[in-house]
């Protein structure tokens, strides 16, 4: 039984590594992140503090008219001594204030690039039938908050979250 489980795990790991061979890497001074070659990097940064926007293949819009994406926003902590838990709570409080019908689905301590991270999954109805779901990894480093966000329709979230997780895991800060 252990042999079968181990074989399955090795197969899955090799598939993940093979799948990442055709990936592109976006490098900036403070970080690097890799993404599938059928995704694209866009310079259309719509929010202050947004560092990049990675868009899924346009075909992801076929079923729900929503193109999944990942972005990174950063925010200076302006010398405040906050823990990642405190910062995440402030962020979640803002979400709940701005979108009172939001639902926090999970809020877990994890690690990303060897740093303590809060991983939050939440969803909200943006009207007109736009039910969206978000997965965020929040980490603090050198006086800045880094918030990686995967955005998807709730209908297709489960279809794309695994690739989003691989993209998140490729994120590396310049240390």
C-alpha positions, 0 to 999 in steps of 0.5 A, spaced: 500 500 500 505 504 501 509 503 495 502 505 491 501 511 495 509 513 494 508 511 486 502 516 486 506 522 489 512 521 485 508 521 479 504 527 481 510 531 483 513 529 476 507 532 472 508 538 476 515 539 475 514 537 467 508 542 467 512 548 469 518 547 464 514 551 459 513 557 464 515 564 464 518 568 469 517 575 471 522 578 475 522 585 478 527 588 483 524 585 489 521 579 487 520 573 481 514 569 480 513 564 474 507 562 470 504 558 465 506 560 458 499 560 456 498 566 461 500 573 460 503 578 464 499 585 463 501 592 464 494 594 465 495 595 473 488 598 475 490 599 483 495 603 487 501 598 489 499 593 484 506 590 482 503 585 476 497 582 473 497 575 470 491 573 466 489 566 464 488 564 457 482 567 454 479 561 453 477 561 461 472 566 459 468 561 455 464 558 460 463 564 465 465 570 461 470 571 467 478 571 466 481 568 472 487 572 474 493 573 479 496 580 481 500 582 487 499 588 491 504 591 496 503 596 501 508 600 505 507 599 513 510 606 514 514 603 520 508 600 523 510 593 527 505 589 525 504 581 525 502 578 519 496 576 523 494 583 525 495 585 518 490 580 515 485 582 520 485 589 518 485 587 511 479 582 512 475 587 516 476 592 510 473 587 506 467 586 510 466 593 511 466 594 504 462 588 502 458 586 508 455 580 504 462 577 503 464 570 506 470 568 509 471 561 507 478 560 510 483 563 514 490 559 515 497 560 517 502 557 512 508 559 509 510 562 502 518 563 500 520 560 507 516 566 510 510 566 515 504 567 511 496 568 512 492 564 506 485 567 506 479 564 501 473 569 501 467 570 496 463 576 494 457 577 490 459 583 486 452 584 483 449 582 476 450 575 477 458 576 478 459 571 484 467 571 485 472 567 489 479 570 492 485 566 494 490 571 498 497 570 501 499 575 505 506 576 507 510 581 511 517 583 509 522 588 510 517 593 512 512 592 506 506 587 506 505 583 499 498 580 497 498 575 492 491 574 490 488 569 485 481 571 483 476 567 479 468 566 478 466 561 484 463 557 478 470 555 476 474 556 482 476 549 483 478 548 476 483 553 476 486 554 484 491 548 483 495 552 477 494 558 482 497 554 487 503 552 483 504 560 481 503 562 488 509 557 490 513 560 485 513 567 488 520 568 491 522 575 494 529 578 493 532 577 500 
